Amino acid sequence: MPTHIARDLDETYERILCGINEEDVEDVRRVLTVLCFSTRPLIVNELIDAHAVDLGVLPYLDRDGRLYEQDDLLDICYTLIEIAPEDDNR
């Protein structure tokens, strides 16, 4: 049972972000960056491919980043993202 109830949305996000496993912080940052700058909703495979691009000083394709699957994204971005069923008319 939570010992503290968030007072506002900022505090809610702060608690979520502070609860991310230290080894997942960079991956979560990359996923959220891609989602923030996307001009349209992404399908899961597009998000996985985009996550595999490291946007550091010398951008490169991190092939290990492609090893992620939908459940991995949901695990590391717990409550920060939602994956909707794919629209067949797309």
Secondary structure, 3 states (H helix, E strand, C coil): CCCCCCCCHHHHHHHHHHCCCHHHHHHHHHHHHHHHHCCCCCCHHHHHHHHCEECCCCCEECHHHHHCCHHHHHHHCCCCCCCCCCCCCC
